[in-house]
């Protein structure tokens, strides 16, 4: 029939058609593979990730029995909100005792200052007596010096000269007594330096007692979420012993463990997308904040390094390192420390932003 190829020509064309289809398929597969590899390199991701937020194990600064508990487990609290109160009575008594000690020292210092003033007046009077005694001695000595020439000429009697010498000796003794009395008066003058030092110590003790009294009330250091609370009113709280944990309300992070081969495609500042396992329909945007510098190895490591385990100990497995991603406006009711998430980092977008 017209328009139909001979049977021989059709059979010859079929092998070429198969080769063309195979070549095109291989080419498309290679292009697809290259596209996937480029996508993976520019947008590394991992399902080995979890939610994280900073937290503090809250412990009182003083020991005592809890008399008021204003919170419950899993409660949201605001910064400065009163969390609990330790019995303040013994701490108030210590404040009263310290105040009494300070008041007693103030009174003692006032009395000592008055005594010092009186002693200083006595020392000044003794100094005046010395001056007077020196004047009397000088006068008596001049009298003797004046009478001696007259005695040689017979104008004055020996008795008169002896009386003048006796008066000079009396003046010398009076001056010596005045000097001794002045020295004793000066040495008797006290001071308040020792009492002032005691007052400084008492005032410091009062400040510490007042601080302890203030610390009987434990307040929230930041907006947060109460967790791990297993206490009730009547519990004896020990200073420095944590009572519960307070999780910071913000910021929240996703900690993603990326293989070391993926780290060259992750940089601080890169945008990232996070999916909660509990809510995969609503992705959360974030940004890479930091990349870990080390992990704990099987042989140990520096204290504080995170432990990121490997799998398949019988083959060489790439180590994973934690990458912290700060979340932007995450849904507060869906955030829980340790919740499983998936993370993808858009390295190309981050590099070209």
GICOR-V628941 format. One record per residue. N is the residue number from 0. RES is the residue in one small letter. PHI is phi in radians with two decimals (* if undefined). OMEGA is omega in whole degrees, 0 to 359 (* if undefined). Layout:
BEGIN
N/RES/PHI/OMEGA
N/RES/PHI/OMEGA
END
This chain:
BEGIN
0/x/*/181
1/x/-1.18/177
2/x/1.57/180
3/x/-1.76/179
4/x/-1.32/176
5/x/-1.05/182
6/x/-1.05/181
7/x/-1.16/180
8/x/-1.19/179
9/x/-1.09/180
10/x/-1.16/179
11/x/-1.26/184
12/x/-1.33/186
13/x/-1.06/179
14/x/-1.05/179
15/x/-1.13/178
16/x/-1.09/179
17/x/-1.13/179
18/x/-1.12/180
19/x/-1.09/180
20/x/-1.10/180
21/x/-1.10/180
22/x/-1.11/179
23/x/-1.09/180
24/x/-1.09/179
25/x/-1.11/179
26/x/-1.06/178
27/x/-1.12/179
28/x/-1.11/178
29/x/-1.10/179
30/x/-1.07/178
31/x/-1.11/179
32/x/-1.09/178
33/x/-1.10/177
34/x/-1.11/179
35/x/-1.13/180
36/x/-1.07/179
37/x/-1.13/179
38/x/-1.13/180
39/x/-1.15/180
40/x/-1.17/183
41/x/-1.56/181
42/x/-2.44/180
43/x/-1.15/181
44/x/-2.51/178
45/x/-2.73/173
46/x/-1.74/179
47/x/-1.57/184
48/x/-2.61/181
49/x/-2.67/178
50/x/-1.41/181
51/x/-2.62/173
52/x/-2.56/177
53/x/-1.15/181
54/x/-2.58/179
55/x/-2.38/173
56/x/-1.47/187
57/x/-1.43/179
58/x/-2.34/179
59/x/-1.29/176
60/x/-1.51/180
61/x/-2.25/179
62/x/-1.76/179
63/x/2.89/181
64/x/-1.55/180
65/x/-1.27/181
66/x/-1.87/179
67/x/-2.59/180
68/x/-2.25/187
69/x/-1.73/182
70/x/-2.35/175
71/x/-2.37/181
72/x/-1.09/178
73/x/1.24/181
74/x/-1.50/171
75/x/-1.52/180
76/x/-2.28/179
77/x/-1.79/179
78/x/-1.01/181
79/x/1.52/180
80/x/-1.21/180
81/x/-1.26/182
82/x/-1.70/180
83/x/-2.76/179
84/x/-2.28/174
85/x/-1.62/183
86/x/-0.82/185
87/x/-1.48/188
88/x/-1.01/181
89/x/-1.09/180
90/x/-1.29/175
91/x/-1.17/178
92/x/-1.13/178
93/x/-1.17/175
94/x/-1.12/179
95/x/-1.07/179
96/x/-1.10/180
97/x/-1.14/178
98/x/-1.11/179
99/x/-1.11/178
100/x/-1.11/178
101/x/-1.11/180
102/x/-1.10/180
103/x/-1.10/179
104/x/-1.18/176
105/x/-1.03/180
106/x/-1.14/180
107/x/-1.14/178
108/x/-1.13/178
109/x/-1.08/179
110/x/-1.11/181
111/x/-1.12/179
112/x/-1.10/178
113/x/-1.18/178
114/x/-1.12/178
115/x/-1.10/179
116/x/-1.09/179
117/x/-1.16/179
118/x/-1.13/178
119/x/-1.13/177
120/x/-1.12/177
121/x/-1.11/179
122/x/-1.14/178
123/x/-1.16/177
124/x/-1.12/178
125/x/-1.13/177
126/x/-1.12/177
127/x/-1.15/178
128/x/-1.11/177
129/x/-1.09/180
130/x/-1.08/180
131/x/-1.15/180
132/x/-1.13/179
133/x/-1.15/178
134/x/-1.12/179
135/x/-1.10/179
136/x/-1.16/179
137/x/-1.09/179
138/x/-1.14/180
139/x/-1.15/179
140/x/-1.16/178
141/x/-1.11/180
142/x/-1.11/179
143/x/-1.09/181
144/x/-1.10/180
145/x/-1.35/183
146/x/-1.39/184
147/x/-1.06/177
148/x/-1.12/180
149/x/-1.22/178
150/x/-1.13/181
151/x/-1.15/179
152/x/-1.61/178
153/x/1.43/180
154/x/-1.39/177
155/x/-2.27/182
156/x/-1.44/177
157/x/-1.12/179
158/x/-1.10/180
159/x/-1.12/179
160/x/-1.21/179
161/x/-1.08/178
162/x/-1.12/179
163/x/-1.15/178
164/x/-1.14/179
165/x/-1.13/178
166/x/-1.12/178
167/x/-1.14/179
168/x/-1.13/178
169/x/-1.12/179
170/x/-1.14/177
171/x/-1.10/179
172/x/-1.13/179
173/x/-1.14/178
174/x/-1.15/179
175/x/-1.09/179
176/x/-1.15/180
177/x/-1.15/178
178/x/-1.10/179
179/x/-1.11/180
180/x/-1.11/180
181/x/-1.15/179
182/x/-1.11/179
183/x/-1.12/179
184/x/-1.15/179
185/x/-1.16/179
186/x/-1.20/181
187/x/-1.37/180
188/x/-1.20/181
189/x/-1.60/176
190/x/-2.58/183
191/x/-1.96/184
192/x/-1.08/181
193/x/-1.12/180
194/x/-1.19/178
195/x/-1.14/176
196/x/-1.12/177
197/x/-1.11/179
198/x/-1.14/178
199/x/-1.05/178
200/x/-1.12/179
201/x/-1.16/178
202/x/-1.17/176
203/x/-1.14/178
204/x/-1.10/177
205/x/-1.13/179
206/x/-1.07/178
207/x/-1.13/179
208/x/-1.12/178
209/x/-1.17/177
210/x/-1.11/178
211/x/-1.06/179
212/x/-1.12/178
213/x/-1.10/184
214/x/-1.34/173
215/x/-1.22/174
216/x/-1.81/179
217/x/-1.69/182
218/x/-1.98/180
219/x/-1.23/180
220/x/-1.34/180
221/x/-2.83/173
222/x/-1.12/184
223/x/-2.87/183
224/x/-2.14/180
225/x/-1.35/180
226/x/-2.54/175
227/x/1.17/183
228/x/-1.56/181
229/x/-2.35/181
230/x/-2.23/177
231/x/-2.53/176
232/x/-1.03/183
233/x/1.75/178
234/x/-1.17/176
235/x/-1.53/182
236/x/-1.70/178
237/x/-1.78/180
238/x/-1.02/178
239/x/1.45/180
240/x/-1.69/184
241/x/-1.04/179
242/x/-1.79/178
243/x/-2.90/181
244/x/-1.95/175
245/x/-2.05/180
246/x/-1.57/179
247/x/-1.12/181
248/x/-1.18/177
249/x/-2.80/359
250/x/-1.45/175
251/x/-1.98/184
252/x/-2.31/164
253/x/-1.92/177
254/x/-1.75/185
255/x/-1.91/179
256/x/-1.61/180
257/x/-1.67/174
258/x/-1.09/181
259/x/-1.07/177
260/x/-1.28/178
261/x/-1.59/187
262/x/-1.08/177
263/x/-1.05/180
264/x/-1.70/179
265/x/-2.23/180
266/x/-2.39/176
267/x/-1.03/182
268/x/1.74/179
269/x/-1.12/174
270/x/-1.24/181
271/x/-2.46/176
272/x/-2.13/184
273/x/-2.17/175
274/x/-2.02/174
275/x/-1.36/176
276/x/-1.07/181
277/x/-1.37/182
278/x/-2.71/183
279/x/-1.34/183
280/x/-1.44/184
281/x/-2.22/179
282/x/-1.21/180
283/x/-2.04/178
284/x/-1.48/179
285/x/-2.77/180
286/x/-2.60/181
287/x/-1.12/181
288/x/-1.74/181
289/x/-2.79/178
290/x/-2.17/185
291/x/-1.08/180
292/x/-1.64/181
293/x/-3.07/176
294/x/-2.35/178
295/x/-1.37/179
296/x/-1.56/180
297/x/-1.14/180
298/x/-1.54/181
299/x/1.90/181
300/x/2.87/180
301/x/-1.13/179
302/x/-1.03/177
303/x/1.62/178
304/x/-1.24/179
305/x/-1.22/177
306/x/-1.72/177
307/x/-2.09/187
308/x/-1.28/173
309/x/-1.83/174
310/x/-2.12/179
311/x/0.98/183
312/x/-1.20/183
313/x/-1.64/174
314/x/-2.33/178
315/x/-1.36/182
316/x/-2.05/179
317/x/-1.10/176
318/x/-1.23/178
319/x/-1.90/181
320/x/-2.17/183
321/x/-1.29/175
322/x/-2.09/182
323/x/-1.65/181
324/x/-2.07/178
325/x/-1.44/184
326/x/-1.51/178
327/x/-1.74/176
328/x/0.86/178
329/x/-1.30/178
330/x/-1.23/188
331/x/-1.10/184
332/x/-1.36/182
333/x/-1.82/186
334/x/-1.68/177
335/x/-2.52/180
336/x/-1.07/179
337/x/1.61/180
338/x/-1.10/183
339/x/-1.34/179
340/x/-2.43/172
341/x/-1.99/186
342/x/-2.30/172
343/x/-2.27/181
344/x/-1.87/180
345/x/-1.67/187
346/x/-1.22/180
347/x/-1.06/181
348/x/-1.17/179
349/x/-1.17/182
350/x/-1.32/184
351/x/-1.72/186
352/x/-1.23/*
END
